[in-house]
Amino acid sequence: MMNNEEPAESDEDKKNDQWLKENYLDLIQDYPNLWIAVADQQVICKGNSKRSVEAEARRLAPDKTSSLYFIEPSDIMP
């Protein structure tokens, strides 16, 4: 029986996850301490609040699957 609390990850989510891993060092520099929404393997919006980023992503790309991520600040920042 499937657990209904967490929806299954779509292929689009998996592609976004892979893109995030491949670009994480750049994202840490560009978006430290921010939530980002990724659709089609690109950042479509950013912000301090998960809820506001989620709403903005739905507004900007209503027909796309967007994945939300929090970008941790890095100790390697200049």
PyMOL Python script that loads the backbone (N, CA, C, O; Angstrom):
from pymol import cmd

cmd.read_pdbstr("""\
ATOM      1  N   MET A   1       0.842  -1.189   0.000  1.00  0.00           N
ATOM      2  CA  MET A   1       0.000   0.000   0.000  1.00  0.00           C
ATOM      3  C   MET A   1       0.883   1.247   0.000  1.00  0.00           C
ATOM      4  O   MET A   1       1.855   1.331   0.750  1.00  0.00           O
ATOM      5  N   MET A   2       0.535   2.203  -0.843  1.00  0.00           N
ATOM      6  CA  MET A   2       1.345   3.419  -0.936  1.00  0.00           C
ATOM      7  C   MET A   2       1.009   4.404   0.179  1.00  0.00           C
ATOM      8  O   MET A   2      -0.132   4.499   0.631  1.00  0.00           O
ATOM      9  N   ASN A   3       2.013   5.115   0.596  1.00  0.00           N
ATOM     10  CA  ASN A   3       1.822   6.171   1.584  1.00  0.00           C
ATOM     11  C   ASN A   3       1.346   7.420   0.833  1.00  0.00           C
ATOM     12  O   ASN A   3       2.047   7.910  -0.052  1.00  0.00           O
ATOM     13  N   ASN A   4       0.184   7.929   1.171  1.00  0.00           N
ATOM     14  CA  ASN A   4      -0.400   9.046   0.430  1.00  0.00           C
ATOM     15  C   ASN A   4       0.081  10.417   0.911  1.00  0.00           C
ATOM     16  O   ASN A   4      -0.295  11.441   0.339  1.00  0.00           O
ATOM     17  N   GLU A   5       0.903  10.441   1.948  1.00  0.00           N
ATOM     18  CA  GLU A   5       1.353  11.736   2.471  1.00  0.00           C
ATOM     19  C   GLU A   5       2.271  12.458   1.492  1.00  0.00           C
ATOM     20  O   GLU A   5       2.214  13.682   1.374  1.00  0.00           O
ATOM     21  N   GLU A   6       3.117  11.706   0.789  1.00  0.00           N
ATOM     22  CA  GLU A   6       4.100  12.312  -0.104  1.00  0.00           C
ATOM     23  C   GLU A   6       3.799  11.830  -1.526  1.00  0.00           C
ATOM     24  O   GLU A   6       3.867  10.630  -1.795  1.00  0.00           O
ATOM     25  N   PRO A   7       3.468  12.753  -2.440  1.00  0.00           N
ATOM     26  CA  PRO A   7       3.167  12.307  -3.799  1.00  0.00           C
ATOM     27  C   PRO A   7       4.409  11.707  -4.459  1.00  0.00           C
ATOM     28  O   PRO A   7       5.538  12.084  -4.147  1.00  0.00           O
ATOM     29  N   ALA A   8       4.181  10.785  -5.361  1.00  0.00           N
ATOM     30  CA  ALA A   8       5.295  10.180  -6.086  1.00  0.00           C
ATOM     31  C   ALA A   8       6.012  11.260  -6.887  1.00  0.00           C
ATOM     32  O   ALA A   8       5.391  12.186  -7.409  1.00  0.00           O
ATOM     33  N   GLU A   9       7.319  11.123  -6.972  1.00  0.00           N
ATOM     34  CA  GLU A   9       8.102  12.116  -7.699  1.00  0.00           C
ATOM     35  C   GLU A   9       7.922  11.909  -9.200  1.00  0.00           C
ATOM     36  O   GLU A   9       8.091  10.801  -9.708  1.00  0.00           O
ATOM     37  N   SER A  10       7.578  12.984  -9.900  1.00  0.00           N
ATOM     38  CA  SER A  10       7.381  12.888 -11.341  1.00  0.00           C
ATOM     39  C   SER A  10       8.726  12.855 -12.060  1.00  0.00           C
ATOM     40  O   SER A  10       9.763  13.159 -11.470  1.00  0.00           O
ATOM     41  N   ASP A  11       8.699  12.485 -13.333  1.00  0.00           N
ATOM     42  CA  ASP A  11       9.924  12.517 -14.134  1.00  0.00           C
ATOM     43  C   ASP A  11      10.496  13.926 -14.175  1.00  0.00           C
ATOM     44  O   ASP A  11      11.713  14.112 -14.163  1.00  0.00           O
ATOM     45  N   GLU A  12       9.608  14.920 -14.223  1.00  0.00           N
ATOM     46  CA  GLU A  12      10.063  16.315 -14.260  1.00  0.00           C
ATOM     47  C   GLU A  12      10.788  16.675 -12.964  1.00  0.00           C
ATOM     48  O   GLU A  12      11.819  17.346 -12.998  1.00  0.00           O
ATOM     49  N   ASP A  13      10.257  16.233 -11.827  1.00  0.00           N
ATOM     50  CA  ASP A  13      10.930  16.457 -10.541  1.00  0.00           C
ATOM     51  C   ASP A  13      12.314  15.804 -10.536  1.00  0.00           C
ATOM     52  O   ASP A  13      13.285  16.398 -10.067  1.00  0.00           O
ATOM     53  N   LYS A  14      12.396  14.589 -11.058  1.00  0.00           N
ATOM     54  CA  LYS A  14      13.679  13.888 -11.083  1.00  0.00           C
ATOM     55  C   LYS A  14      14.691  14.627 -11.954  1.00  0.00           C
ATOM     56  O   LYS A  14      15.867  14.717 -11.602  1.00  0.00           O
ATOM     57  N   LYS A  15      14.237  15.154 -13.085  1.00  0.00           N
ATOM     58  CA  LYS A  15      15.133  15.935 -13.952  1.00  0.00           C
ATOM     59  C   LYS A  15      15.596  17.194 -13.228  1.00  0.00           C
ATOM     60  O   LYS A  15      16.770  17.559 -13.301  1.00  0.00           O
ATOM     61  N   ASN A  16      14.679  17.856 -12.532  1.00  0.00           N
ATOM     62  CA  ASN A  16      15.042  19.058 -11.777  1.00  0.00           C
ATOM     63  C   ASN A  16      16.022  18.715 -10.656  1.00  0.00           C
ATOM     64  O   ASN A  16      16.957  19.473 -10.398  1.00  0.00           O
ATOM     65  N   ASP A  17      15.815  17.583  -9.992  1.00  0.00           N
ATOM     66  CA  ASP A  17      16.727  17.153  -8.925  1.00  0.00           C
ATOM     67  C   ASP A  17      18.136  16.935  -9.481  1.00  0.00           C
ATOM     68  O   ASP A  17      19.123  17.359  -8.881  1.00  0.00           O
ATOM     69  N   GLN A  18      18.212  16.279 -10.617  1.00  0.00           N
ATOM     70  CA  GLN A  18      19.515  16.017 -11.231  1.00  0.00           C
ATOM     71  C   GLN A  18      20.190  17.335 -11.630  1.00  0.00           C
ATOM     72  O   GLN A  18      21.388  17.520 -11.413  1.00  0.00           O
ATOM     73  N   TRP A  19      19.410  18.237 -12.212  1.00  0.00           N
ATOM     74  CA  TRP A  19      19.941  19.549 -12.606  1.00  0.00           C
ATOM     75  C   TRP A  19      20.462  20.289 -11.381  1.00  0.00           C
ATOM     76  O   TRP A  19      21.526  20.905 -11.429  1.00  0.00           O
ATOM     77  N   LEU A  20      19.706  20.227 -10.275  1.00  0.00           N
ATOM     78  CA  LEU A  20      20.126  20.886  -9.039  1.00  0.00           C
ATOM     79  C   LEU A  20      21.478  20.350  -8.582  1.00  0.00           C
ATOM     80  O   LEU A  20      22.365  21.127  -8.228  1.00  0.00           O
ATOM     81  N   LYS A  21      21.641  19.033  -8.586  1.00  0.00           N
ATOM     82  CA  LYS A  21      22.916  18.436  -8.167  1.00  0.00           C
ATOM     83  C   LYS A  21      24.063  18.916  -9.048  1.00  0.00           C
ATOM     84  O   LYS A  21      25.142  19.239  -8.553  1.00  0.00           O
ATOM     85  N   GLU A  22      23.824  18.960 -10.349  1.00  0.00           N
ATOM     86  CA  GLU A  22      24.881  19.339 -11.288  1.00  0.00           C
ATOM     87  C   GLU A  22      25.256  20.815 -11.178  1.00  0.00           C
ATOM     88  O   GLU A  22      26.374  21.196 -11.523  1.00  0.00           O
ATOM     89  N   ASN A  23      24.329  21.648 -10.701  1.00  0.00           N
ATOM     90  CA  ASN A  23      24.551  23.093 -10.668  1.00  0.00           C
ATOM     91  C   ASN A  23      24.619  23.666  -9.265  1.00  0.00           C
ATOM     92  O   ASN A  23      24.558  24.883  -9.092  1.00  0.00           O
ATOM     93  N   TYR A  24      24.745  22.801  -8.251  1.00  0.00           N
ATOM     94  CA  TYR A  24      24.608  23.245  -6.870  1.00  0.00           C
ATOM     95  C   TYR A  24      25.636  24.300  -6.470  1.00  0.00           C
ATOM     96  O   TYR A  24      25.301  25.243  -5.754  1.00  0.00           O
ATOM     97  N   LEU A  25      26.870  24.155  -6.917  1.00  0.00           N
ATOM     98  CA  LEU A  25      27.888  25.147  -6.523  1.00  0.00           C
ATOM     99  C   LEU A  25      27.530  26.538  -7.024  1.00  0.00           C
ATOM    100  O   LEU A  25      27.708  27.521  -6.305  1.00  0.00           O
ATOM    101  N   ASP A  26      27.026  26.631  -8.252  1.00  0.00           N
ATOM    102  CA  ASP A  26      26.587  27.921  -8.783  1.00  0.00           C
ATOM    103  C   ASP A  26      25.376  28.437  -8.013  1.00  0.00           C
ATOM    104  O   ASP A  26      25.278  29.631  -7.728  1.00  0.00           O
ATOM    105  N   LEU A  27      24.464  27.547  -7.681  1.00  0.00           N
ATOM    106  CA  LEU A  27      23.251  27.957  -6.966  1.00  0.00           C
ATOM    107  C   LEU A  27      23.584  28.482  -5.571  1.00  0.00           C
ATOM    108  O   LEU A  27      22.967  29.439  -5.102  1.00  0.00           O
ATOM    109  N   ILE A  28      24.560  27.857  -4.908  1.00  0.00           N
ATOM    110  CA  ILE A  28      24.973  28.329  -3.585  1.00  0.00           C
ATOM    111  C   ILE A  28      25.483  29.772  -3.681  1.00  0.00           C
ATOM    112  O   ILE A  28      25.227  30.589  -2.796  1.00  0.00           O
ATOM    113  N   GLN A  29      26.196  30.069  -4.746  1.00  0.00           N
ATOM    114  CA  GLN A  29      26.728  31.429  -4.922  1.00  0.00           C
ATOM    115  C   GLN A  29      25.627  32.415  -5.282  1.00  0.00           C
ATOM    116  O   GLN A  29      25.635  33.554  -4.814  1.00  0.00           O
ATOM    117  N   ASP A  30      24.676  31.986  -6.113  1.00  0.00           N
ATOM    118  CA  ASP A  30      23.641  32.895  -6.610  1.00  0.00           C
ATOM    119  C   ASP A  30      22.438  33.048  -5.687  1.00  0.00           C
ATOM    120  O   ASP A  30      21.803  34.102  -5.667  1.00  0.00           O
ATOM    121  N   TYR A  31      22.117  31.997  -4.919  1.00  0.00           N
ATOM    122  CA  TYR A  31      20.876  32.009  -4.131  1.00  0.00           C
ATOM    123  C   TYR A  31      21.070  31.509  -2.697  1.00  0.00           C
ATOM    124  O   TYR A  31      20.257  30.717  -2.221  1.00  0.00           O
ATOM    125  N   PRO A  32      22.121  31.945  -1.990  1.00  0.00           N
ATOM    126  CA  PRO A  32      22.311  31.425  -0.626  1.00  0.00           C
ATOM    127  C   PRO A  32      21.161  31.841   0.294  1.00  0.00           C
ATOM    128  O   PRO A  32      20.689  32.977   0.244  1.00  0.00           O
ATOM    129  N   ASN A  33      20.725  30.910   1.126  1.00  0.00           N
ATOM    130  CA  ASN A  33      19.675  31.197   2.111  1.00  0.00           C
ATOM    131  C   ASN A  33      18.334  31.543   1.493  1.00  0.00           C
ATOM    132  O   ASN A  33      17.523  32.223   2.123  1.00  0.00           O
ATOM    133  N   LEU A  34      18.082  31.087   0.269  1.00  0.00           N
ATOM    134  CA  LEU A  34      16.819  31.386  -0.407  1.00  0.00           C
ATOM    135  C   LEU A  34      16.133  30.109  -0.865  1.00  0.00           C
ATOM    136  O   LEU A  34      16.770  29.081  -1.097  1.00  0.00           O
ATOM    137  N   TRP A  35      14.816  30.205  -0.988  1.00  0.00           N
ATOM    138  CA  TRP A  35      14.034  29.171  -1.652  1.00  0.00           C
ATOM    139  C   TRP A  35      14.072  29.473  -3.141  1.00  0.00           C
ATOM    140  O   TRP A  35      13.999  30.634  -3.546  1.00  0.00           O
ATOM    141  N   ILE A  36      14.184  28.433  -3.953  1.00  0.00           N
ATOM    142  CA  ILE A  36      14.093  28.607  -5.399  1.00  0.00           C
ATOM    143  C   ILE A  36      13.067  27.620  -5.953  1.00  0.00           C
ATOM    144  O   ILE A  36      12.857  26.540  -5.401  1.00  0.00           O
ATOM    145  N   ALA A  37      12.439  28.015  -7.049  1.00  0.00           N
ATOM    146  CA  ALA A  37      11.562  27.112  -7.795  1.00  0.00           C
ATOM    147  C   ALA A  37      12.257  26.830  -9.117  1.00  0.00           C
ATOM    148  O   ALA A  37      12.697  27.745  -9.813  1.00  0.00           O
ATOM    149  N   VAL A  38      12.349  25.543  -9.450  1.00  0.00           N
ATOM    150  CA  VAL A  38      12.998  25.114 -10.683  1.00  0.00           C
ATOM    151  C   VAL A  38      11.958  24.436 -11.566  1.00  0.00           C
ATOM    152  O   VAL A  38      11.249  23.531 -11.125  1.00  0.00           O
ATOM    153  N   ALA A  39      11.874  24.882 -12.818  1.00  0.00           N
ATOM    154  CA  ALA A  39      11.008  24.247 -13.815  1.00  0.00           C
ATOM    155  C   ALA A  39      11.815  24.101 -15.092  1.00  0.00           C
ATOM    156  O   ALA A  39      12.546  25.013 -15.481  1.00  0.00           O
ATOM    157  N   ASP A  40      11.684  22.970 -15.735  1.00  0.00           N
ATOM    158  CA  ASP A  40      12.456  22.705 -16.961  1.00  0.00           C
ATOM    159  C   ASP A  40      13.943  22.953 -16.749  1.00  0.00           C
ATOM    160  O   ASP A  40      14.616  23.509 -17.616  1.00  0.00           O
ATOM    161  N   GLN A  41      14.443  22.545 -15.614  1.00  0.00           N
ATOM    162  CA  GLN A  41      15.859  22.641 -15.271  1.00  0.00           C
ATOM    163  C   GLN A  41      16.386  24.081 -15.324  1.00  0.00           C
ATOM    164  O   GLN A  41      17.506  24.325 -15.772  1.00  0.00           O
ATOM    165  N   GLN A  42      15.572  25.017 -14.865  1.00  0.00           N
ATOM    166  CA  GLN A  42      16.061  26.390 -14.691  1.00  0.00           C
ATOM    167  C   GLN A  42      15.296  27.053 -13.553  1.00  0.00           C
ATOM    168  O   GLN A  42      14.139  26.727 -13.286  1.00  0.00           O
ATOM    169  N   VAL A  43      15.967  27.988 -12.893  1.00  0.00           N
ATOM    170  CA  VAL A  43      15.345  28.713 -11.784  1.00  0.00           C
ATOM    171  C   VAL A  43      14.335  29.691 -12.373  1.00  0.00           C
ATOM    172  O   VAL A  43      14.675  30.506 -13.230  1.00  0.00           O
ATOM    173  N   ILE A  44      13.088  29.604 -11.908  1.00  0.00           N
ATOM    174  CA  ILE A  44      12.072  30.532 -12.416  1.00  0.00           C
ATOM    175  C   ILE A  44      11.723  31.616 -11.407  1.00  0.00           C
ATOM    176  O   ILE A  44      11.210  32.668 -11.788  1.00  0.00           O
ATOM    177  N   CYS A  45      11.994  31.378 -10.117  1.00  0.00           N
ATOM    178  CA  CYS A  45      11.803  32.435  -9.131  1.00  0.00           C
ATOM    179  C   CYS A  45      12.514  32.054  -7.840  1.00  0.00           C
ATOM    180  O   CYS A  45      12.899  30.903  -7.633  1.00  0.00           O
ATOM    181  N   LYS A  46      12.676  33.064  -6.972  1.00  0.00           N
ATOM    182  CA  LYS A  46      13.378  32.860  -5.713  1.00  0.00           C
ATOM    183  C   LYS A  46      12.741  33.728  -4.644  1.00  0.00           C
ATOM    184  O   LYS A  46      12.039  34.690  -4.958  1.00  0.00           O
ATOM    185  N   GLY A  47      12.980  33.395  -3.380  1.00  0.00           N
ATOM    186  CA  GLY A  47      12.445  34.213  -2.305  1.00  0.00           C
ATOM    187  C   GLY A  47      12.801  33.640  -0.946  1.00  0.00           C
ATOM    188  O   GLY A  47      13.413  32.577  -0.840  1.00  0.00           O
ATOM    189  N   ASN A  48      12.401  34.370   0.097  1.00  0.00           N
ATOM    190  CA  ASN A  48      12.706  33.972   1.472  1.00  0.00           C
ATOM    191  C   ASN A  48      11.694  32.989   2.045  1.00  0.00           C
ATOM    192  O   ASN A  48      11.981  32.301   3.026  1.00  0.00           O
ATOM    193  N   SER A  49      10.522  32.920   1.443  1.00  0.00           N
ATOM    194  CA  SER A  49       9.451  32.085   1.984  1.00  0.00           C
ATOM    195  C   SER A  49       9.073  30.993   0.984  1.00  0.00           C
ATOM    196  O   SER A  49       8.842  31.257  -0.196  1.00  0.00           O
ATOM    197  N   LYS A  50       9.016  29.766   1.486  1.00  0.00           N
ATOM    198  CA  LYS A  50       8.633  28.647   0.616  1.00  0.00           C
ATOM    199  C   LYS A  50       7.254  28.892   0.018  1.00  0.00           C
ATOM    200  O   LYS A  50       7.032  28.650  -1.168  1.00  0.00           O
ATOM    201  N   ARG A  51       6.344  29.367   0.831  1.00  0.00           N
ATOM    202  CA  ARG A  51       4.969  29.587   0.372  1.00  0.00           C
ATOM    203  C   ARG A  51       4.893  30.632  -0.740  1.00  0.00           C
ATOM    204  O   ARG A  51       4.168  30.446  -1.717  1.00  0.00           O
ATOM    205  N   SER A  52       5.640  31.734  -0.596  1.00  0.00           N
ATOM    206  CA  SER A  52       5.585  32.773  -1.630  1.00  0.00           C
ATOM    207  C   SER A  52       6.248  32.304  -2.924  1.00  0.00           C
ATOM    208  O   SER A  52       5.781  32.633  -4.014  1.00  0.00           O
ATOM    209  N   VAL A  53       7.337  31.536  -2.808  1.00  0.00           N
ATOM    210  CA  VAL A  53       8.005  31.019  -4.005  1.00  0.00           C
ATOM    211  C   VAL A  53       7.098  30.015  -4.712  1.00  0.00           C
ATOM    212  O   VAL A  53       7.016  30.001  -5.940  1.00  0.00           O
ATOM    213  N   GLU A  54       6.426  29.185  -3.940  1.00  0.00           N
ATOM    214  CA  GLU A  54       5.505  28.209  -4.522  1.00  0.00           C
ATOM    215  C   GLU A  54       4.371  28.914  -5.277  1.00  0.00           C
ATOM    216  O   GLU A  54       4.011  28.509  -6.383  1.00  0.00           O
ATOM    217  N   ALA A  55       3.815  29.965  -4.678  1.00  0.00           N
ATOM    218  CA  ALA A  55       2.730  30.715  -5.321  1.00  0.00           C
ATOM    219  C   ALA A  55       3.225  31.421  -6.583  1.00  0.00           C
ATOM    220  O   ALA A  55       2.541  31.419  -7.607  1.00  0.00           O
ATOM    221  N   GLU A  56       4.404  32.019  -6.511  1.00  0.00           N
ATOM    222  CA  GLU A  56       4.970  32.714  -7.669  1.00  0.00           C
ATOM    223  C   GLU A  56       5.259  31.725  -8.806  1.00  0.00           C
ATOM    224  O   GLU A  56       5.022  32.034  -9.974  1.00  0.00           O
ATOM    225  N   ALA A  57       5.762  30.559  -8.467  1.00  0.00           N
ATOM    226  CA  ALA A  57       6.047  29.537  -9.489  1.00  0.00           C
ATOM    227  C   ALA A  57       4.759  29.105 -10.189  1.00  0.00           C
ATOM    228  O   ALA A  57       4.736  28.931 -11.407  1.00  0.00           O
ATOM    229  N   ARG A  58       3.685  28.934  -9.408  1.00  0.00           N
ATOM    230  CA  ARG A  58       2.394  28.559 -10.018  1.00  0.00           C
ATOM    231  C   ARG A  58       1.894  29.660 -10.940  1.00  0.00           C
ATOM    232  O   ARG A  58       1.315  29.383 -11.991  1.00  0.00           O
ATOM    233  N   ARG A  59       2.121  30.916 -10.543  1.00  0.00           N
ATOM    234  CA  ARG A  59       1.678  32.046 -11.358  1.00  0.00           C
ATOM    235  C   ARG A  59       2.501  32.150 -12.648  1.00  0.00           C
ATOM    236  O   ARG A  59       1.951  32.390 -13.723  1.00  0.00           O
ATOM    237  N   LEU A  60       3.818  31.968 -12.532  1.00  0.00           N
ATOM    238  CA  LEU A  60       4.707  32.120 -13.687  1.00  0.00           C
ATOM    239  C   LEU A  60       4.627  30.940 -14.655  1.00  0.00           C
ATOM    240  O   LEU A  60       4.752  31.116 -15.867  1.00  0.00           O
ATOM    241  N   ALA A  61       4.421  29.753 -14.122  1.00  0.00           N
ATOM    242  CA  ALA A  61       4.441  28.548 -14.963  1.00  0.00           C
ATOM    243  C   ALA A  61       3.314  27.606 -14.548  1.00  0.00           C
ATOM    244  O   ALA A  61       3.567  26.520 -14.027  1.00  0.00           O
ATOM    245  N   PRO A  62       2.066  28.026 -14.780  1.00  0.00           N
ATOM    246  CA  PRO A  62       0.940  27.231 -14.294  1.00  0.00           C
ATOM    247  C   PRO A  62       0.841  25.842 -14.922  1.00  0.00           C
ATOM    248  O   PRO A  62       0.256  24.932 -14.333  1.00  0.00           O
ATOM    249  N   ASP A  63       1.408  25.679 -16.109  1.00  0.00           N
ATOM    250  CA  ASP A  63       1.300  24.401 -16.810  1.00  0.00           C
ATOM    251  C   ASP A  63       2.544  23.537 -16.654  1.00  0.00           C
ATOM    252  O   ASP A  63       2.669  22.505 -17.313  1.00  0.00           O
ATOM    253  N   LYS A  64       3.468  23.951 -15.784  1.00  0.00           N
ATOM    254  CA  LYS A  64       4.710  23.200 -15.605  1.00  0.00           C
ATOM    255  C   LYS A  64       4.795  22.652 -14.181  1.00  0.00           C
ATOM    256  O   LYS A  64       4.180  23.174 -13.252  1.00  0.00           O
ATOM    257  N   THR A  65       5.566  21.601 -14.046  1.00  0.00           N
ATOM    258  CA  THR A  65       5.885  21.071 -12.726  1.00  0.00           C
ATOM    259  C   THR A  65       7.102  21.819 -12.221  1.00  0.00           C
ATOM    260  O   THR A  65       8.161  21.777 -12.847  1.00  0.00           O
ATOM    261  N   SER A  66       6.964  22.499 -11.101  1.00  0.00           N
ATOM    262  CA  SER A  66       8.139  23.154 -10.531  1.00  0.00           C
ATOM    263  C   SER A  66       8.513  22.462  -9.228  1.00  0.00           C
ATOM    264  O   SER A  66       7.656  22.017  -8.465  1.00  0.00           O
ATOM    265  N   SER A  67       9.814  22.388  -9.001  1.00  0.00           N
ATOM    266  CA  SER A  67      10.349  21.769  -7.796  1.00  0.00           C
ATOM    267  C   SER A  67      10.904  22.877  -6.911  1.00  0.00           C
ATOM    268  O   SER A  67      11.558  23.800  -7.396  1.00  0.00           O
ATOM    269  N   LEU A  68      10.640  22.781  -5.615  1.00  0.00           N
ATOM    270  CA  LEU A  68      11.109  23.795  -4.674  1.00  0.00           C
ATOM    271  C   LEU A  68      12.302  23.269  -3.893  1.00  0.00           C
ATOM    272  O   LEU A  68      12.325  22.117  -3.458  1.00  0.00           O
ATOM    273  N   TYR A  69      13.291  24.134  -3.726  1.00  0.00           N
ATOM    274  CA  TYR A  69      14.496  23.772  -2.985  1.00  0.00           C
ATOM    275  C   TYR A  69      14.922  24.942  -2.119  1.00  0.00           C
ATOM    276  O   TYR A  69      14.756  26.103  -2.495  1.00  0.00           O
ATOM    277  N   PHE A  70      15.479  24.621  -0.946  1.00  0.00           N
ATOM    278  CA  PHE A  70      16.113  25.644  -0.124  1.00  0.00           C
ATOM    279  C   PHE A  70      17.611  25.520  -0.329  1.00  0.00           C
ATOM    280  O   PHE A  70      18.170  24.436  -0.166  1.00  0.00           O
ATOM    281  N   ILE A  71      18.263  26.610  -0.682  1.00  0.00           N
ATOM    282  CA  ILE A  71      19.702  26.604  -0.932  1.00  0.00           C
ATOM    283  C   ILE A  71      20.420  27.035   0.343  1.00  0.00           C
ATOM    284  O   ILE A  71      20.343  28.189   0.766  1.00  0.00           O
ATOM    285  N   GLU A  72      21.105  26.091   0.930  1.00  0.00           N
ATOM    286  CA  GLU A  72      21.848  26.370   2.168  1.00  0.00           C
ATOM    287  C   GLU A  72      22.999  27.318   1.873  1.00  0.00           C
ATOM    288  O   GLU A  72      23.614  27.223   0.811  1.00  0.00           O
ATOM    289  N   PRO A  73      23.305  28.231   2.790  1.00  0.00           N
ATOM    290  CA  PRO A  73      24.495  29.058   2.610  1.00  0.00           C
ATOM    291  C   PRO A  73      25.731  28.185   2.722  1.00  0.00           C
ATOM    292  O   PRO A  73      25.709  27.132   3.359  1.00  0.00           O
ATOM    293  N   SER A  74      26.797  28.629   2.103  1.00  0.00           N
ATOM    294  CA  SER A  74      28.007  27.827   2.082  1.00  0.00           C
ATOM    295  C   SER A  74      29.121  28.490   2.895  1.00  0.00           C
ATOM    296  O   SER A  74      29.198  29.715   2.992  1.00  0.00           O
ATOM    297  N   ASP A  75      29.967  27.664   3.468  1.00  0.00           N
ATOM    298  CA  ASP A  75      31.129  28.167   4.188  1.00  0.00           C
ATOM    299  C   ASP A  75      32.232  28.627   3.225  1.00  0.00           C
ATOM    300  O   ASP A  75      33.183  29.291   3.639  1.00  0.00           O
ATOM    301  N   ILE A  76      32.104  28.275   1.953  1.00  0.00           N
ATOM    302  CA  ILE A  76      33.137  28.617   0.991  1.00  0.00           C
ATOM    303  C   ILE A  76      32.868  29.940   0.296  1.00  0.00           C
ATOM    304  O   ILE A  76      33.541  30.288  -0.674  1.00  0.00           O
ATOM    305  N   MET A  77      31.883  30.676   0.792  1.00  0.00           N
ATOM    306  CA  MET A  77      31.572  31.982   0.184  1.00  0.00           C
ATOM    307  C   MET A  77      32.755  32.928   0.370  1.00  0.00           C
ATOM    308  O   MET A  77      33.391  32.927   1.424  1.00  0.00           O
ATOM    309  N   PRO A  78      33.051  33.732  -0.640  1.00  0.00           N
ATOM    310  CA  PRO A  78      34.180  34.689  -0.514  1.00  0.00           C
ATOM    311  C   PRO A  78      33.883  35.763   0.516  1.00  0.00           C
ATOM    312  O   PRO A  78      34.714  36.642   0.749  1.00  0.00           O
TER     313      PRO A  78
END
""", "prot")
cmd.dss("prot")
cmd.show_as("cartoon", "prot")
cmd.util.cbc("prot")
cmd.orient("prot")
